[in-house]
């Protein structure tokens, strides 16, 4: 009698699991193959930049299995979503790192895999408070925290790995960029109106900038990008421009001026450069991305205020990877939008506006 009851209980459990599996499998259909991906400039002009995908959570980087959904149903667990992404960086070949100020931590998103995780610890005993900037640092990840006024190091598995310290301390470290050719890390200090450069050992090797409106001076700088020519681009937010320097901090030229027409800037908050030399500048106030040529001449505007694909709400950091993919932290839409520069435009590429983002 006992064995029969046990067999019946096991059979019911198996049936229950099967039904749950079927339910969650049906409740999680594959991503639409006809997702809309706008291009810029729009037709009939020849497209130069194309939207690839939106990233709200790790699930957007892979196809969730029925087992994943079953686990969430049983445990009551929800997926980790972006809530206020500020800066992004691609480390290695497939690790997308995103700071999240509302979650007070860092998302480590493995592209096309299930190895994503969220990191809240800056050290073994200290939690992040306001993580802002993020960058590769050799085989490590550097994270600036504007409330803790420090730069912390993580392994690619998200484990605390030390700090980068300034002798007199940071005032408010924000944007960062790793120059892999020189093995140097650039750190923008917004309140100090300076840029600090550290070597591979974390030692300060030089600094440049001061408060003011003259060339080479800053008024609340925020982000930095170093291109493949060794040019250093700094978003000089409250001077309404992006300044360009060489690696030694010598001023070269600037882009933008205060205004509301194309080519003008209001609150530049992110900058990146592709391998061809196109300069992408995020404007948080205009909620768009403006594209300039390598000399700073305006070419194209991308997006505008809104919640749709290719639109933005208070965007901030921008990163361009080695494959000319452009990652834009669309902060108040709680996502990272990924675009790509179409280096070799063909009729076939232009006609594929409706390809699925998951095909990439």
N, C-alpha and C positions, 0 to 999 in steps of 0.2 A: 504493500500500500504506500509506503514511504517513497519507494523508487518511482512508482507511477505518478505520484504527485510532483516529485522532482522533475520528471520528464515533461510533464504538462507545463510546469513553470518555465523550464528552459525553452520549450517550444513557443510559449507566449512571448518570451523575451526576444527570441529570434525573429518572430513575426513583427513585433513592435519595432525592432531595429530596422528591419527591412522596409516597413512602412515609412518610418522616419527618413530613411535614406532616400526613398522614392519622393517623399514630400519635398525635402530640401533640394534634391536634384532638380525637381520641376520648378522650384521657387528661385533657382539661380541659373537662368538661361545664359547661354554664351553672349558675349558682348556683340552688339549689332555690327554686322559686316558693312552696313551702309552709313556708318557714322560720318557726319559732315566735317570736313577739314578745309577751312577757308585758306585762300592764298592771297598774297599781296605782291604787287598791285592786283586788284580783281580783274577778271576777264572784261574786255577782250585783250587787255595788256598781257604781255608775257610775264608769268609769275616768277618772282625771285625768292620769296620766302613762303613756306608752307607750314600750317599747323599739323603736328603729328598726333599729340594726345594730351589729355589732362590727367594729372596725377592727384587724386584725393586721398588715396590710401595704398598700401602695398598690393591690394587686389588689382589695381589698375596696371600693374607691371607683370601680372601673370594671370592665368586662367584658374580660378578657384575650383577645387575638386569638391565632389559630393561629400567626401570625408571631412574637408574643412568646414563645410556648412553644418554637417551633422555634429561636429565637435562644438561649434558655437551654440547650436540648439540645445545640446545636452548640458553644457557648462554655463550657458547664459552669457558667454563672453561676446563682446563686440569687436569689430575690426578697429585697428589703430588708424585714425584719420588725422589729416593735417588740419590744424585749427587756425594758426596764424603764422604761416611760413614767412621767414624774413630773408634768408640767404640760402643759396644752394651751391654745391660743388660736386664734381664727379671725381672720385678718387680711384685710381687704377683703371681697369677696363669696364667695370660694371657696378660700382658702388656709388649711388646717388645719396649725398648727405644733405639734410635740410634742417636748419635751425627752426624751432617753433617756440615763439615767445609765450604763447598762451599755455601750451603744454609744459613749458619750462624745461625743455630738453632738446634732443637731437634725434631725428629719424634717420636710420641707416637703411636704405632701401636697395636691396639687391635686384638689379635689373634682370627680368625674366627668370627669377628664381624665388624660392620660398624662404630665403635666409634673412628677411628684413627684421629689424628690431628697433626698439625705442630706448634711448639712453638718457637717464635723468641725473646721474652722478658725475660731477666734475672731478671729484677726487673720491677716495674710499669713504670719506666722511662728510663730504660737502655736495649738496645738490645745486644744479644750475638754477639761477634766478631769472636772468634775462639774456639767454643766449642769442647773439645777433649775427656775428660773422662766422664763416666756416671756410676752411681751405685745406687742401692737401699739404702735408709737411713731411716730405720724404715718404716713408712707409706709414706715417702716422696721420692723424686728423687734428687740426688745430681749431679750437672753438673760442671765440671771444665772448665774454659775458659783461655787458655794459653796466650791470648792477654790482657785480662782484669786482669789477675793474681789474680783470685779469684775463690771460689767455691760457687755456687748458689744453692738454694733449690727450688724445684717445687712441687706442689701437683700432684697427679696422673691424675688430669684433666688439668695439664699444667699451673696452676696459680702460680705466684711468691710467695715464702713462706719464704724468708730470705736468709741468707748467713752463711757460716762457715768461720771464720776469724782466721788468724794466727797473734799472737801478733806483730811480726816484718814484717808481710806480706810474701806472696809467691813470689818466683822468677819466676817460670813457672809451675803451677800445671797441671798435665796431667792425668795419669791413676789412677783409684780409684776402691776400692772393699769394700763392706760391710760385716763384719763378724757378721752374725745374732746371733750366739751363745753368743757372748760377747757384742753385740750391739755397735760395734765400726766400724768407717770408716777409711780406709787406703787411704792416698793421696800421690801419688808420685810427688815430685818436681824435674823436670828434670834438671834445671839449678843449683839448690841448692845441687843436688846429695844426697838427703835425702828422707826419708819416714816419714810422720807425721800421727799420729793416734789420732782420736777424739772420745770422748764418745757420748752417745745418745743426750746430751745437746749441742753438738758442741764444747765442751771444749777440748783443747789439753791435752792429757794424757801422751804421750811419743813420742819420735822420735829416729831414728837411721840412720846411714850411714854418709859417707863423701866422698870427691873426692879422687880417687886413683884406683889402680889395685889389691890391696890386698883383701883377703876374708873379706866381710863385707863392702867394699868400692865400689863406683859406678862411672861410666863414662857415663853420660846421660841415666839414667834409664827412662823407659817409662810406663810400665804397671805392674799391681799387681793382684794376685789372692790368696784367702785364701781357702784352701780345708777343707774337713770335719774332718781332723785330727788336724786342727789348724796350719798347715804349711803355711808359707807366701812365695809366689813365686814372684820374681821381675825380669823383663826383663832388664838386664844390657847391653843396646844395644851396646855401643862402647867398652865394654870389651868382647863382643861376647859370652855372657853366660846368663844363668838364675840362679840367686842365690836363695837359699832356707834358710829361717829363721824360728825360732819359733815365737810365738806371741809377745814375749818380745824383738824381734830384735836380738836374738843370732844366729849367723851364724851356719848353719848345713852342707851344701854341695852346690856345683854348678853343672850345667849341660851345656855341650857344650864347644867349644873352636873355635878359628878362623880357618876356613878351608872350603873346598868346597865338602868334602865327606859326606856321610850319618852320621848323629850324630854330625856334626860340624855346626856352626852358622856363619852368616855374619851380618845380622841386625835383631836380634830378636825384634819383636814389640808387641807381644801379647802372653798371656799364660793362660791356664785354666787346671783344673784337674777334672776328672769325679769321680763318687762315688766309683769306683773300685781302683782308684789310678793312672790311666794312665794320663800322663802329655802331653798336647798338646801345641806346641810352633809354633807361626807364624813367618816366616822369610820373611821380606819385600823384601830383595834382591833376594832370591831364589824363591820367589813367591810360597811357599809351606807351609805345616804344617807338622812338624815332631812329632812323638809320641814316648814317653819314658815310661818305667815302673816307679814305685814309687821310685826306687833307682837311677833313672837317666840313665838307660841302654837303648840305642836306640832300637826301635822295628820296626818302620814303617814310611814311608814317604807318604804324601798325596798331590796330585796335582802337579803343575808346572806352568811355565809361559803360558798364553793363555787366550782366551775369552770363551772357552767352559765350559760346566758343569763340576765342579770339578777342573777347572784351575783357576789361580789367576793372577791379575795384581796389584802389590804393595799392598798386604793385610796388615792390621794393627791390630786392636783390635780383641780379641777373648774372648768369654764368654761361659761357660758350665753351663747349668741350672740343677735343681735337678732331671730332667728326663734324664740326660746324653745326651741332645741335645747340639750340638756345633755350636755356631753362629760366623761366620767369616766375618769381614768387608772387603770385596773385593773392596777396595777403587776405583781403576781406572777402574773397571768393573761396577761401580755404583750399587752395590748390596750387600746384605748380603746372604751368602751361609749358609744353615743349614744342618748339618750332624748329625748322631746319632751313638753312640757306640752300637753294637749289643752284649748285655751282654749274652744272651742265643741264640747261633747260632744254627739254625736247617736247615734242607734241605728246608723246606717251606720258611723260611726267605731268604735263599740264592737264591732261584729261583724267588723271587719277585723283581728283579732289575728294572723291567719296570712298577711297580705300579705307579699310579698317585700321585704326591706330594699333591694334594688336598684331598687325602684320609686320611691324617694325621691331 
